[in-house]
């Protein structure tokens, strides 16, 4: 399941401030908690850009090639 970067950012901020995190239904709490800790690690290393989805099949301009 893919989550929007806004939702990831909200979860990271709630985790860091100690607020309650609303867990999605259908996913075990332990698995989702490990996902949140992964997002926190990415946020600490790369900032908000670390939470955004990677873009595959990038279109290169002539200058970039």
PDB file of N, CA, C, O and CB in Angstrom:
ATOM      1  N   UNK A   1       0.838  -1.164   0.000  1.00  0.00           N
ATOM      2  CA  UNK A   1       0.000   0.000   0.000  1.00  0.00           C
ATOM      3  C   UNK A   1       0.890   1.236   0.000  1.00  0.00           C
ATOM      4  O   UNK A   1       1.834   1.320   0.786  1.00  0.00           O
ATOM      5  CB  UNK A   1      -0.957  -0.008   1.207  1.00  0.00           C
ATOM      6  N   UNK A   2       0.598   2.195  -0.874  1.00  0.00           N
ATOM      7  CA  UNK A   2       1.360   3.429  -0.928  1.00  0.00           C
ATOM      8  C   UNK A   2       0.615   4.504  -0.153  1.00  0.00           C
ATOM      9  O   UNK A   2      -0.611   4.603  -0.206  1.00  0.00           O
ATOM     10  CB  UNK A   2       1.605   3.870  -2.392  1.00  0.00           C
ATOM     11  N   UNK A   3       1.385   5.301   0.563  1.00  0.00           N
ATOM     12  CA  UNK A   3       0.831   6.390   1.332  1.00  0.00           C
ATOM     13  C   UNK A   3       1.313   7.702   0.729  1.00  0.00           C
ATOM     14  O   UNK A   3       2.418   7.770   0.191  1.00  0.00           O
ATOM     15  CB  UNK A   3       1.226   6.278   2.824  1.00  0.00           C
ATOM     16  N   UNK A   4       0.491   8.740   0.815  1.00  0.00           N
ATOM     17  CA  UNK A   4       0.899  10.040   0.299  1.00  0.00           C
ATOM     18  C   UNK A   4       1.985  10.617   1.203  1.00  0.00           C
ATOM     19  O   UNK A   4       2.080  10.257   2.376  1.00  0.00           O
ATOM     20  CB  UNK A   4      -0.315  11.008   0.202  1.00  0.00           C
ATOM     21  N   UNK A   5       2.795  11.504   0.658  1.00  0.00           N
ATOM     22  CA  UNK A   5       3.872  12.064   1.456  1.00  0.00           C
ATOM     23  C   UNK A   5       3.319  12.983   2.541  1.00  0.00           C
ATOM     24  O   UNK A   5       3.975  13.201   3.560  1.00  0.00           O
ATOM     25  CB  UNK A   5       4.857  12.823   0.565  1.00  0.00           C
ATOM     26  N   UNK A   6       2.108  13.529   2.331  1.00  0.00           N
ATOM     27  CA  UNK A   6       1.484  14.338   3.372  1.00  0.00           C
ATOM     28  C   UNK A   6       1.136  13.472   4.584  1.00  0.00           C
ATOM     29  O   UNK A   6       1.339  13.881   5.727  1.00  0.00           O
ATOM     30  CB  UNK A   6       0.220  15.038   2.830  1.00  0.00           C
ATOM     31  N   UNK A   7       0.611  12.272   4.324  1.00  0.00           N
ATOM     32  CA  UNK A   7       0.269  11.350   5.409  1.00  0.00           C
ATOM     33  C   UNK A   7       1.539  10.892   6.131  1.00  0.00           C
ATOM     34  O   UNK A   7       1.565  10.801   7.359  1.00  0.00           O
ATOM     35  CB  UNK A   7      -0.513  10.126   4.860  1.00  0.00           C
ATOM     36  N   UNK A   8       2.585  10.607   5.363  1.00  0.00           N
ATOM     37  CA  UNK A   8       3.850  10.195   5.970  1.00  0.00           C
ATOM     38  C   UNK A   8       4.404  11.304   6.856  1.00  0.00           C
ATOM     39  O   UNK A   8       4.878  11.044   7.961  1.00  0.00           O
ATOM     40  CB  UNK A   8       4.874   9.819   4.885  1.00  0.00           C
ATOM     41  N   UNK A   9       4.343  12.547   6.366  1.00  0.00           N
ATOM     42  CA  UNK A   9       4.846  13.681   7.129  1.00  0.00           C
ATOM     43  C   UNK A   9       4.044  13.859   8.413  1.00  0.00           C
ATOM     44  O   UNK A   9       4.612  14.143   9.468  1.00  0.00           O
ATOM     45  CB  UNK A   9       4.796  14.961   6.286  1.00  0.00           C
ATOM     46  N   UNK A  10       2.739  13.696   8.327  1.00  0.00           N
ATOM     47  CA  UNK A  10       1.883  13.811   9.510  1.00  0.00           C
ATOM     48  C   UNK A  10       2.245  12.731  10.536  1.00  0.00           C
ATOM     49  O   UNK A  10       2.330  13.015  11.731  1.00  0.00           O
ATOM     50  CB  UNK A  10       0.388  13.699   9.113  1.00  0.00           C
ATOM     51  N   UNK A  11       2.456  11.507  10.078  1.00  0.00           N
ATOM     52  CA  UNK A  11       2.828  10.418  10.986  1.00  0.00           C
ATOM     53  C   UNK A  11       4.183  10.680  11.638  1.00  0.00           C
ATOM     54  O   UNK A  11       4.358  10.426  12.830  1.00  0.00           O
ATOM     55  CB  UNK A  11       2.860   9.082  10.233  1.00  0.00           C
ATOM     56  N   UNK A  12       5.143  11.187  10.864  1.00  0.00           N
ATOM     57  CA  UNK A  12       6.472  11.473  11.396  1.00  0.00           C
ATOM     58  C   UNK A  12       6.392  12.574  12.446  1.00  0.00           C
ATOM     59  O   UNK A  12       7.007  12.465  13.507  1.00  0.00           O
ATOM     60  CB  UNK A  12       7.437  11.877  10.266  1.00  0.00           C
ATOM     61  N   UNK A  13       5.638  13.636  12.157  1.00  0.00           N
ATOM     62  CA  UNK A  13       5.506  14.731  13.119  1.00  0.00           C
ATOM     63  C   UNK A  13       4.813  14.264  14.394  1.00  0.00           C
ATOM     64  O   UNK A  13       5.216  14.640  15.496  1.00  0.00           O
ATOM     65  CB  UNK A  13       4.729  15.896  12.498  1.00  0.00           C
ATOM     66  N   UNK A  14       3.771  13.443  14.247  1.00  0.00           N
ATOM     67  CA  UNK A  14       3.081  12.907  15.422  1.00  0.00           C
ATOM     68  C   UNK A  14       4.010  12.005  16.236  1.00  0.00           C
ATOM     69  O   UNK A  14       3.978  12.033  17.466  1.00  0.00           O
ATOM     70  CB  UNK A  14       1.822  12.127  14.997  1.00  0.00           C
ATOM     71  N   UNK A  15       4.826  11.216  15.566  1.00  0.00           N
ATOM     72  CA  UNK A  15       5.765  10.320  16.240  1.00  0.00           C
ATOM     73  C   UNK A  15       6.800  11.120  17.026  1.00  0.00           C
ATOM     74  O   UNK A  15       7.111  10.792  18.171  1.00  0.00           O
ATOM     75  CB  UNK A  15       6.462   9.402  15.219  1.00  0.00           C
ATOM     76  N   UNK A  16       7.332  12.174  16.400  1.00  0.00           N
ATOM     77  CA  UNK A  16       8.378  12.964  17.044  1.00  0.00           C
ATOM     78  C   UNK A  16       7.850  13.777  18.217  1.00  0.00           C
ATOM     79  O   UNK A  16       8.571  14.002  19.189  1.00  0.00           O
ATOM     80  CB  UNK A  16       9.024  13.885  16.038  1.00  0.00           C
ATOM     81  N   UNK A  17       6.594  14.221  18.135  1.00  0.00           N
ATOM     82  CA  UNK A  17       6.040  15.031  19.226  1.00  0.00           C
ATOM     83  C   UNK A  17       5.355  14.180  20.283  1.00  0.00           C
ATOM     84  O   UNK A  17       4.974  14.692  21.336  1.00  0.00           O
ATOM     85  CB  UNK A  17       5.056  16.047  18.677  1.00  0.00           C
ATOM     86  N   UNK A  18       5.194  12.890  20.018  1.00  0.00           N
ATOM     87  CA  UNK A  18       4.579  12.003  20.994  1.00  0.00           C
ATOM     88  C   UNK A  18       3.065  11.977  20.939  1.00  0.00           C
ATOM     89  O   UNK A  18       2.414  11.474  21.856  1.00  0.00           O
ATOM     90  CB  UNK A  18       5.006  12.393  22.352  1.00  0.00           C
ATOM     91  N   UNK A  19       2.501  12.516  19.871  1.00  0.00           N
ATOM     92  CA  UNK A  19       1.046  12.494  19.718  1.00  0.00           C
ATOM     93  C   UNK A  19       0.597  11.124  19.230  1.00  0.00           C
ATOM     94  O   UNK A  19       1.402  10.311  18.776  1.00  0.00           O
ATOM     95  CB  UNK A  19       0.579  13.597  18.739  1.00  0.00           C
ATOM     96  N   UNK A  20      -0.702  10.888  19.332  1.00  0.00           N
ATOM     97  CA  UNK A  20      -1.263   9.602  18.925  1.00  0.00           C
ATOM     98  C   UNK A  20      -1.244   9.461  17.403  1.00  0.00           C
ATOM     99  O   UNK A  20      -1.556  10.403  16.674  1.00  0.00           O
ATOM    100  CB  UNK A  20      -2.699   9.449  19.458  1.00  0.00           C
ATOM    101  N   UNK A  21      -0.880   8.291  16.948  1.00  0.00           N
ATOM    102  CA  UNK A  21      -0.865   7.986  15.518  1.00  0.00           C
ATOM    103  C   UNK A  21      -2.065   7.097  15.221  1.00  0.00           C
ATOM    104  O   UNK A  21      -2.283   6.082  15.883  1.00  0.00           O
ATOM    105  CB  UNK A  21       0.482   7.291  15.086  1.00  0.00           C
ATOM    106  N   UNK A  22      -2.831   7.492  14.223  1.00  0.00           N
ATOM    107  CA  UNK A  22      -4.004   6.706  13.831  1.00  0.00           C
ATOM    108  C   UNK A  22      -3.533   5.636  12.850  1.00  0.00           C
ATOM    109  O   UNK A  22      -3.056   5.936  11.756  1.00  0.00           O
ATOM    110  CB  UNK A  22      -5.129   7.617  13.192  1.00  0.00           C
ATOM    111  N   UNK A  23      -3.679   4.390  13.267  1.00  0.00           N
ATOM    112  CA  UNK A  23      -3.234   3.267  12.444  1.00  0.00           C
ATOM    113  C   UNK A  23      -4.308   2.922  11.416  1.00  0.00           C
ATOM    114  O   UNK A  23      -5.492   2.902  11.752  1.00  0.00           O
ATOM    115  CB  UNK A  23      -2.906   2.033  13.325  1.00  0.00           C
ATOM    116  N   UNK A  24      -3.915   2.648  10.166  1.00  0.00           N
ATOM    117  CA  UNK A  24      -4.902   2.238   9.169  1.00  0.00           C
ATOM    118  C   UNK A  24      -5.427   0.835   9.467  1.00  0.00           C
ATOM    119  O   UNK A  24      -4.715  -0.006  10.016  1.00  0.00           O
ATOM    120  CB  UNK A  24      -4.293   2.287   7.760  1.00  0.00           C
ATOM    121  N   UNK A  25      -6.655   0.607   9.103  1.00  0.00           N
ATOM    122  CA  UNK A  25      -7.232  -0.715   9.353  1.00  0.00           C
ATOM    123  C   UNK A  25      -6.698  -1.719   8.345  1.00  0.00           C
ATOM    124  O   UNK A  25      -6.376  -1.364   7.211  1.00  0.00           O
ATOM    125  CB  UNK A  25      -8.772  -0.661   9.291  1.00  0.00           C
ATOM    126  N   UNK A  26      -6.606  -2.964   8.761  1.00  0.00           N
ATOM    127  CA  UNK A  26      -6.165  -4.031   7.878  1.00  0.00           C
ATOM    128  C   UNK A  26      -4.667  -4.262   7.872  1.00  0.00           C
ATOM    129  O   UNK A  26      -4.189  -5.184   7.212  1.00  0.00           O
ATOM    130  CB  UNK A  26      -6.609  -3.745   6.508  1.00  0.00           C
ATOM    131  N   UNK A  27      -3.915  -3.437   8.598  1.00  0.00           N
ATOM    132  CA  UNK A  27      -2.464  -3.593   8.654  1.00  0.00           C
ATOM    133  C   UNK A  27      -2.077  -3.827  10.107  1.00  0.00           C
ATOM    134  O   UNK A  27      -2.511  -3.079  10.983  1.00  0.00           O
ATOM    135  CB  UNK A  27      -1.724  -2.338   8.063  1.00  0.00           C
ATOM    136  N   UNK A  28      -1.273  -4.845  10.382  1.00  0.00           N
ATOM    137  CA  UNK A  28      -0.859  -5.098  11.761  1.00  0.00           C
ATOM    138  C   UNK A  28      -0.102  -3.891  12.337  1.00  0.00           C
ATOM    139  O   UNK A  28       0.696  -3.259  11.644  1.00  0.00           O
ATOM    140  CB  UNK A  28       0.023  -6.363  11.831  1.00  0.00           C
ATOM    141  N   UNK A  29      -0.361  -3.587  13.593  1.00  0.00           N
ATOM    142  CA  UNK A  29       0.254  -2.423  14.244  1.00  0.00           C
ATOM    143  C   UNK A  29       1.777  -2.510  14.239  1.00  0.00           C
ATOM    144  O   UNK A  29       2.460  -1.506  14.036  1.00  0.00           O
ATOM    145  CB  UNK A  29      -0.250  -2.295  15.681  1.00  0.00           C
ATOM    146  N   UNK A  30       2.303  -3.700  14.459  1.00  0.00           N
ATOM    147  CA  UNK A  30       3.755  -3.875  14.513  1.00  0.00           C
ATOM    148  C   UNK A  30       4.388  -3.542  13.160  1.00  0.00           C
ATOM    149  O   UNK A  30       5.430  -2.889  13.106  1.00  0.00           O
ATOM    150  CB  UNK A  30       4.110  -5.320  14.929  1.00  0.00           C
ATOM    151  N   UNK A  31       3.772  -3.981  12.087  1.00  0.00           N
ATOM    152  CA  UNK A  31       4.300  -3.714  10.747  1.00  0.00           C
ATOM    153  C   UNK A  31       4.229  -2.226  10.429  1.00  0.00           C
ATOM    154  O   UNK A  31       5.168  -1.663   9.866  1.00  0.00           O
ATOM    155  CB  UNK A  31       3.526  -4.520   9.688  1.00  0.00           C
ATOM    156  N   UNK A  32       3.105  -1.583  10.793  1.00  0.00           N
ATOM    157  CA  UNK A  32       2.959  -0.161  10.497  1.00  0.00           C
ATOM    158  C   UNK A  32       3.916   0.665  11.352  1.00  0.00           C
ATOM    159  O   UNK A  32       4.446   1.676  10.892  1.00  0.00           O
ATOM    160  CB  UNK A  32       1.507   0.292  10.731  1.00  0.00           C
ATOM    161  N   UNK A  33       4.139   0.239  12.591  1.00  0.00           N
ATOM    162  CA  UNK A  33       5.073   0.961  13.452  1.00  0.00           C
ATOM    163  C   UNK A  33       6.489   0.897  12.891  1.00  0.00           C
ATOM    164  O   UNK A  33       7.234   1.873  12.989  1.00  0.00           O
ATOM    165  CB  UNK A  33       5.042   0.389  14.875  1.00  0.00           C
ATOM    166  N   UNK A  34       6.872  -0.234  12.305  1.00  0.00           N
ATOM    167  CA  UNK A  34       8.200  -0.330  11.694  1.00  0.00           C
ATOM    168  C   UNK A  34       8.283   0.563  10.462  1.00  0.00           C
ATOM    169  O   UNK A  34       9.345   1.108  10.159  1.00  0.00           O
ATOM    170  CB  UNK A  34       8.522  -1.791  11.317  1.00  0.00           C
ATOM    171  N   UNK A  35       7.158   0.717   9.747  1.00  0.00           N
ATOM    172  CA  UNK A  35       7.108   1.617   8.597  1.00  0.00           C
ATOM    173  C   UNK A  35       7.326   3.058   9.045  1.00  0.00           C
ATOM    174  O   UNK A  35       8.042   3.819   8.394  1.00  0.00           O
ATOM    175  CB  UNK A  35       5.762   1.483   7.858  1.00  0.00           C
ATOM    176  N   UNK A  36       6.699   3.427  10.169  1.00  0.00           N
ATOM    177  CA  UNK A  36       6.844   4.786  10.677  1.00  0.00           C
ATOM    178  C   UNK A  36       8.288   5.062  11.090  1.00  0.00           C
ATOM    179  O   UNK A  36       8.812   6.140  10.810  1.00  0.00           O
ATOM    180  CB  UNK A  36       5.902   5.016  11.864  1.00  0.00           C
ATOM    181  N   UNK A  37       8.931   4.110  11.746  1.00  0.00           N
ATOM    182  CA  UNK A  37      10.324   4.318  12.134  1.00  0.00           C
ATOM    183  C   UNK A  37      11.227   4.441  10.902  1.00  0.00           C
ATOM    184  O   UNK A  37      12.216   5.174  10.925  1.00  0.00           O
ATOM    185  CB  UNK A  37      10.804   3.165  13.029  1.00  0.00           C
ATOM    186  N   UNK A  38      10.887   3.729   9.841  1.00  0.00           N
ATOM    187  CA  UNK A  38      11.627   3.873   8.577  1.00  0.00           C
ATOM    188  C   UNK A  38      11.433   5.276   8.010  1.00  0.00           C
ATOM    189  O   UNK A  38      12.390   5.894   7.543  1.00  0.00           O
ATOM    190  CB  UNK A  38      11.168   2.810   7.545  1.00  0.00           C
ATOM    191  N   UNK A  39      10.191   5.785   8.048  1.00  0.00           N
ATOM    192  CA  UNK A  39       9.910   7.136   7.557  1.00  0.00           C
ATOM    193  C   UNK A  39      10.637   8.188   8.379  1.00  0.00           C
ATOM    194  O   UNK A  39      11.122   9.179   7.833  1.00  0.00           O
ATOM    195  CB  UNK A  39       8.409   7.408   7.577  1.00  0.00           C
ATOM    196  N   UNK A  40      10.716   7.981   9.692  1.00  0.00           N
ATOM    197  CA  UNK A  40      11.423   8.920  10.566  1.00  0.00           C
ATOM    198  C   UNK A  40      12.905   8.948  10.203  1.00  0.00           C
ATOM    199  O   UNK A  40      13.516  10.016  10.148  1.00  0.00           O
ATOM    200  CB  UNK A  40      11.238   8.532  12.059  1.00  0.00           C
ATOM    201  N   UNK A  41      13.472   7.786   9.957  1.00  0.00           N
ATOM    202  CA  UNK A  41      14.888   7.707   9.578  1.00  0.00           C
ATOM    203  C   UNK A  41      15.128   8.428   8.249  1.00  0.00           C
ATOM    204  O   UNK A  41      16.095   9.179   8.121  1.00  0.00           O
ATOM    205  CB  UNK A  41      15.341   6.229   9.475  1.00  0.00           C
ATOM    206  N   UNK A  42      14.257   8.206   7.264  1.00  0.00           N
ATOM    207  CA  UNK A  42      14.392   8.879   5.976  1.00  0.00           C
ATOM    208  C   UNK A  42      14.213  10.388   6.111  1.00  0.00           C
ATOM    209  O   UNK A  42      14.907  11.164   5.455  1.00  0.00           O
ATOM    210  CB  UNK A  42      13.381   8.322   4.983  1.00  0.00           C
ATOM    211  N   UNK A  43      13.278  10.798   6.966  1.00  0.00           N
ATOM    212  CA  UNK A  43      13.043  12.222   7.187  1.00  0.00           C
ATOM    213  C   UNK A  43      14.262  12.882   7.831  1.00  0.00           C
ATOM    214  O   UNK A  43      14.635  13.999   7.471  1.00  0.00           O
ATOM    215  CB  UNK A  43      11.802  12.428   8.067  1.00  0.00           C
ATOM    216  N   UNK A  44      14.874  12.187   8.778  1.00  0.00           N
ATOM    217  CA  UNK A  44      16.057  12.733   9.438  1.00  0.00           C
ATOM    218  C   UNK A  44      17.241  12.852   8.477  1.00  0.00           C
ATOM    219  O   UNK A  44      18.023  13.799   8.568  1.00  0.00           O
ATOM    220  CB  UNK A  44      16.441  11.861  10.628  1.00  0.00           C
ATOM    221  N   UNK A  45      17.371  11.902   7.566  1.00  0.00           N
ATOM    222  CA  UNK A  45      18.490  11.922   6.621  1.00  0.00           C
ATOM    223  C   UNK A  45      18.284  12.898   5.465  1.00  0.00           C
ATOM    224  O   UNK A  45      19.203  13.631   5.099  1.00  0.00           O
ATOM    225  CB  UNK A  45      18.714  10.538   6.070  1.00  0.00           C
ATOM    226  N   UNK A  46      17.065  12.911   4.883  1.00  0.00           N
ATOM    227  CA  UNK A  46      16.839  13.641   3.636  1.00  0.00           C
ATOM    228  C   UNK A  46      15.805  14.757   3.729  1.00  0.00           C
ATOM    229  O   UNK A  46      15.590  15.474   2.752  1.00  0.00           O
ATOM    230  CB  UNK A  46      16.419  12.688   2.583  1.00  0.00           C
ATOM    231  N   UNK A  47      15.170  14.917   4.867  1.00  0.00           N
ATOM    232  CA  UNK A  47      14.131  15.941   4.994  1.00  0.00           C
ATOM    233  C   UNK A  47      12.838  15.475   4.336  1.00  0.00           C
ATOM    234  O   UNK A  47      12.597  14.275   4.198  1.00  0.00           O
ATOM    235  CB  UNK A  47      14.599  17.268   4.367  1.00  0.00           C
ATOM    236  N   UNK A  48      12.016  16.431   3.935  1.00  0.00           N
ATOM    237  CA  UNK A  48      10.710  16.110   3.344  1.00  0.00           C
ATOM    238  C   UNK A  48      10.874  15.319   2.052  1.00  0.00           C
ATOM    239  O   UNK A  48      10.046  14.461   1.745  1.00  0.00           O
ATOM    240  CB  UNK A  48       9.911  17.395   3.075  1.00  0.00           C
ATOM    241  N   UNK A  49      11.927  15.593   1.295  1.00  0.00           N
ATOM    242  CA  UNK A  49      12.131  14.873   0.027  1.00  0.00           C
ATOM    243  C   UNK A  49      12.325  13.380   0.230  1.00  0.00           C
ATOM    244  O   UNK A  49      12.055  12.597  -0.681  1.00  0.00           O
ATOM    245  CB  UNK A  49      13.331  15.439  -0.706  1.00  0.00           C
ATOM    246  N   UNK A  50      12.778  12.975   1.385  1.00  0.00           N
ATOM    247  CA  UNK A  50      12.949  11.555   1.670  1.00  0.00           C
ATOM    248  C   UNK A  50      11.636  10.812   1.783  1.00  0.00           C
ATOM    249  O   UNK A  50      11.598   9.590   1.637  1.00  0.00           O
ATOM    250  CB  UNK A  50      13.727  11.380   2.932  1.00  0.00           C
ATOM    251  N   UNK A  51      10.544  11.545   2.046  1.00  0.00           N
ATOM    252  CA  UNK A  51       9.232  10.916   2.179  1.00  0.00           C
ATOM    253  C   UNK A  51       8.466  10.850   0.859  1.00  0.00           C
ATOM    254  O   UNK A  51       7.472  10.131   0.750  1.00  0.00           O
ATOM    255  CB  UNK A  51       8.412  11.663   3.198  1.00  0.00           C
ATOM    256  N   UNK A  52       8.926  11.596  -0.135  1.00  0.00           N
ATOM    257  CA  UNK A  52       8.223  11.605  -1.427  1.00  0.00           C
ATOM    258  C   UNK A  52       8.556  10.346  -2.218  1.00  0.00           C
ATOM    259  O   UNK A  52       9.608   9.733  -2.038  1.00  0.00           O
ATOM    260  CB  UNK A  52       8.595  12.865  -2.246  1.00  0.00           C
ATOM    261  N   UNK A  53       7.636   9.984  -3.091  1.00  0.00           N
ATOM    262  CA  UNK A  53       7.841   8.802  -3.926  1.00  0.00           C
ATOM    263  C   UNK A  53       8.931   9.084  -4.951  1.00  0.00           C
ATOM    264  O   UNK A  53       9.049  10.196  -5.467  1.00  0.00           O
ATOM    265  CB  UNK A  53       6.524   8.385  -4.631  1.00  0.00           C
ATOM    266  N   UNK A  54       9.712   8.071  -5.231  1.00  0.00           N
ATOM    267  CA  UNK A  54      10.736   8.208  -6.258  1.00  0.00           C
ATOM    268  C   UNK A  54      10.088   8.194  -7.630  1.00  0.00           C
ATOM    269  O   UNK A  54       9.103   7.494  -7.865  1.00  0.00           O
ATOM    270  CB  UNK A  54      11.785   7.087  -6.144  1.00  0.00           C
ATOM    271  N   UNK A  55      10.653   8.970  -8.518  1.00  0.00           N
ATOM    272  CA  UNK A  55      10.130   9.023  -9.877  1.00  0.00           C
ATOM    273  C   UNK A  55      10.954   8.106 -10.770  1.00  0.00           C
ATOM    274  O   UNK A  55      12.158   8.297 -10.939  1.00  0.00           O
ATOM    275  CB  UNK A  55      10.141  10.475 -10.420  1.00  0.00           C
ATOM    276  N   UNK A  56      10.288   7.112 -11.334  1.00  0.00           N
ATOM    277  CA  UNK A  56      10.955   6.199 -12.238  1.00  0.00           C
ATOM    278  C   UNK A  56      10.706   6.647 -13.677  1.00  0.00           C
ATOM    279  O   UNK A  56       9.781   7.413 -13.946  1.00  0.00           O
ATOM    280  CB  UNK A  56      10.467   4.747 -12.016  1.00  0.00           C
ATOM    281  N   UNK A  57      11.519   6.173 -14.573  1.00  0.00           N
ATOM    282  CA  UNK A  57      11.429   6.513 -15.991  1.00  0.00           C
ATOM    283  C   UNK A  57      11.444   8.020 -16.193  1.00  0.00           C
ATOM    284  O   UNK A  57      10.560   8.592 -16.831  1.00  0.00           O
ATOM    285  CB  UNK A  57      10.164   5.913 -16.606  1.00  0.00           C
ATOM    286  N   UNK A  58      12.464   8.642 -15.634  1.00  0.00           N
ATOM    287  CA  UNK A  58      12.599  10.086 -15.730  1.00  0.00           C
ATOM    288  C   UNK A  58      12.816  10.483 -17.181  1.00  0.00           C
ATOM    289  O   UNK A  58      13.533   9.814 -17.924  1.00  0.00           O
ATOM    290  CB  UNK A  58      13.757  10.591 -14.848  1.00  0.00           C
ATOM    291  N   UNK A  59      12.193  11.566 -17.563  1.00  0.00           N
ATOM    292  CA  UNK A  59      12.367  12.101 -18.908  1.00  0.00           C
ATOM    293  C   UNK A  59      13.532  13.083 -18.857  1.00  0.00           C
ATOM    294  O   UNK A  59      13.488  14.079 -18.136  1.00  0.00           O
ATOM    295  CB  UNK A  59      11.052  12.792 -19.436  1.00  0.00           C
ATOM    296  N   UNK A  60      14.575  12.788 -19.633  1.00  0.00           N
ATOM    297  CA  UNK A  60      15.776  13.611 -19.633  1.00  0.00           C
ATOM    298  C   UNK A  60      15.703  14.652 -20.748  1.00  0.00           C
ATOM    299  O   UNK A  60      15.268  14.352 -21.860  1.00  0.00           O
ATOM    300  CB  UNK A  60      17.032  12.736 -19.793  1.00  0.00           C
ATOM    301  N   UNK A  61      16.124  15.857 -20.446  1.00  0.00           N
ATOM    302  CA  UNK A  61      16.196  16.895 -21.485  1.00  0.00           C
ATOM    303  C   UNK A  61      17.521  16.729 -22.232  1.00  0.00           C
ATOM    304  O   UNK A  61      18.377  15.950 -21.811  1.00  0.00           O
ATOM    305  CB  UNK A  61      16.073  18.346 -20.864  1.00  0.00           C
ATOM    306  N   UNK A  62      17.691  17.454 -23.332  1.00  0.00           N
ATOM    307  CA  UNK A  62      18.927  17.359 -24.100  1.00  0.00           C
ATOM    308  C   UNK A  62      20.135  17.821 -23.284  1.00  0.00           C
ATOM    309  O   UNK A  62      21.223  17.258 -23.406  1.00  0.00           O
ATOM    310  CB  UNK A  62      18.814  18.183 -25.377  1.00  0.00           C
ATOM    311  N   UNK A  63      19.939  18.848 -22.450  1.00  0.00           N
ATOM    312  CA  UNK A  63      21.044  19.362 -21.652  1.00  0.00           C
ATOM    313  C   UNK A  63      21.485  18.339 -20.591  1.00  0.00           C
ATOM    314  O   UNK A  63      22.672  18.238 -20.281  1.00  0.00           O
ATOM    315  CB  UNK A  63      20.640  20.685 -20.981  1.00  0.00           C
ATOM    316  N   UNK A  64      20.541  17.594 -20.048  1.00  0.00           N
ATOM    317  CA  UNK A  64      20.872  16.612 -19.020  1.00  0.00           C
ATOM    318  C   UNK A  64      21.541  15.376 -19.601  1.00  0.00           C
ATOM    319  O   UNK A  64      22.307  14.710 -18.904  1.00  0.00           O
ATOM    320  CB  UNK A  64      19.625  16.209 -18.267  1.00  0.00           C
ATOM    321  N   UNK A  65      21.272  15.059 -20.848  1.00  0.00           N
ATOM    322  CA  UNK A  65      21.890  13.884 -21.463  1.00  0.00           C
ATOM    323  C   UNK A  65      23.317  14.191 -21.745  1.00  0.00           C
ATOM    324  O   UNK A  65      24.040  13.341 -22.266  1.00  0.00           O
ATOM    325  CB  UNK A  65      21.166  13.460 -22.748  1.00  0.00           C
TER     326      UNK A  65
END
